[in-house]
Amino acid sequence: MPAPLFTHALVPVSSPKDAKATMRAIRPYLESAGGDLTVVNVIEKAGGAPDKASVEQREAYAREIFDSARDALADSELTLTTEIRYGTDVAETIIETAHELDASAIVFTPRGGSRWLRLLTGDVALSLVSESDLPVIALPDHD
């Protein structure tokens, strides 16, 4: 029998606002299942091209993201751990991290944006759903 989906959720987040929305969405599921979560922020490497910001700046921003996630769950009993990862392919890095941490599922709230923007920039959510061999759960953001 497979493990319940919310035993250990890997939760990729990209901004403090995203972290807050995702924690709000996932909290009832984790509390109901008695699960825990790892919040991950992937620092995308340019693969030979100059990076947009220094690694130090991006790591500082990741810590802001993690603080936002912790604040959103401050009054809960949930166990939250954090991971900063680096990779040229964000979706692939998330999937690899999920395997390394033995996650039961990858859980996120989809970010807004037009189809045109997603076409130009790539869609991490689509890549997660189409490439992952682990369950991928997209939760609605009821902001």
C-alpha positions in Angstrom: 0.0 0.0 0.0 1.5 3.4 -0.9 2.3 5.9 1.8 -0.3 8.7 2.3 0.4 11.6 0.0 0.9 14.1 2.9 3.3 12.0 5.0 6.3 14.1 3.8 5.5 16.8 1.3 8.2 18.6 -0.7 6.9 22.1 -1.2 8.8 24.2 -3.8 8.3 28.0 -3.3 9.6 31.0 -5.3 8.8 34.0 -3.2 7.6 35.1 0.3 4.1 35.6 -1.1 4.2 32.2 -2.7 5.4 30.6 0.5 2.5 32.2 2.5 -0.1 31.2 0.0 1.2 27.6 -0.2 1.4 27.2 3.5 -2.2 28.4 3.8 -3.3 25.9 1.2 -1.3 22.8 2.4 -1.8 23.3 6.2 -5.1 21.5 6.6 -4.0 18.5 4.6 -0.8 18.1 6.5 -2.5 18.6 9.9 -5.1 16.0 8.9 -2.5 13.5 7.8 -0.1 14.2 10.6 2.6 14.8 8.0 5.6 17.1 7.8 7.0 19.2 5.0 10.2 20.4 3.5 10.1 23.8 1.8 12.6 24.0 -1.1 13.8 27.0 -3.0 15.8 26.3 -6.2 18.4 28.8 -7.1 18.5 28.6 -10.9 22.0 28.6 -12.3 22.4 30.1 -15.7 24.4 27.2 -17.2 27.4 29.3 -18.3 25.7 32.6 -18.8 26.0 35.4 -16.2 23.6 34.9 -13.3 21.0 37.7 -12.7 22.0 38.1 -9.1 24.8 36.9 -6.9 24.5 33.6 -5.1 24.6 35.4 -1.8 21.7 37.6 -2.8 19.7 34.6 -3.9 20.5 32.7 -0.7 19.4 35.7 1.4 16.1 35.8 -0.6 15.6 32.1 0.0 15.9 32.7 3.7 13.2 35.4 3.5 11.0 32.9 1.7 11.6 30.3 4.5 10.9 32.9 7.2 7.6 33.6 5.4 6.7 29.9 5.4 7.6 29.5 9.1 5.6 32.6 10.0 2.5 31.2 8.2 2.8 28.0 10.3 4.0 29.6 13.5 0.9 28.5 15.5 0.8 24.9 14.2 2.5 21.7 15.4 3.8 20.9 11.9 7.4 20.1 11.4 8.9 22.3 8.7 12.4 21.9 7.3 14.0 24.0 4.5 16.4 23.3 1.7 18.2 25.6 -0.8 19.1 23.7 -3.9 21.0 24.8 -7.1 20.3 23.7 -10.6 20.0 24.7 -14.3 16.6 22.9 -14.6 14.2 23.9 -11.7 11.7 21.1 -12.2 14.5 18.4 -12.4 16.1 19.8 -9.3 12.8 19.7 -7.4 12.2 16.1 -8.5 15.8 15.0 -7.5 15.4 16.7 -4.1 12.1 14.9 -3.6 13.8 11.6 -4.2 16.8 12.4 -2.0 14.5 13.4 0.9 12.1 10.5 0.4 9.1 12.8 -0.1 5.7 11.3 -0.5 4.6 14.0 -2.9 5.5 17.3 -4.5 2.9 19.9 -3.5 2.5 23.4 -4.7 0.1 26.2 -5.5 0.3 27.2 -9.2 1.5 30.7 -9.8 -0.4 33.1 -12.0 0.8 34.4 -15.3 -0.5 34.5 -18.8 -0.1 31.6 -21.2 2.2 33.8 -23.3 4.5 34.4 -20.3 4.6 30.7 -19.4 5.4 29.9 -23.1 8.3 32.3 -23.1 9.7 31.5 -19.7 8.9 27.8 -19.4 6.4 26.3 -17.0 7.9 24.6 -14.0 4.5 23.3 -12.9 3.9 21.6 -16.3 7.4 20.1 -16.2 6.8 18.7 -12.7 3.5 17.1 -13.7 4.8 15.7 -16.9 8.3 14.6 -15.7 7.9 13.5 -12.1 7.6 9.8 -11.2 6.3 10.9 -7.8 2.8 12.2 -7.1 2.5 15.9 -7.8 -0.4 17.8 -6.2 -1.5 21.3 -7.2 -3.6 22.9 -4.5 -5.8 25.9 -5.1 -4.8 29.2 -3.5 -7.9 30.7 -1.9 -6.4 34.1 -1.3 
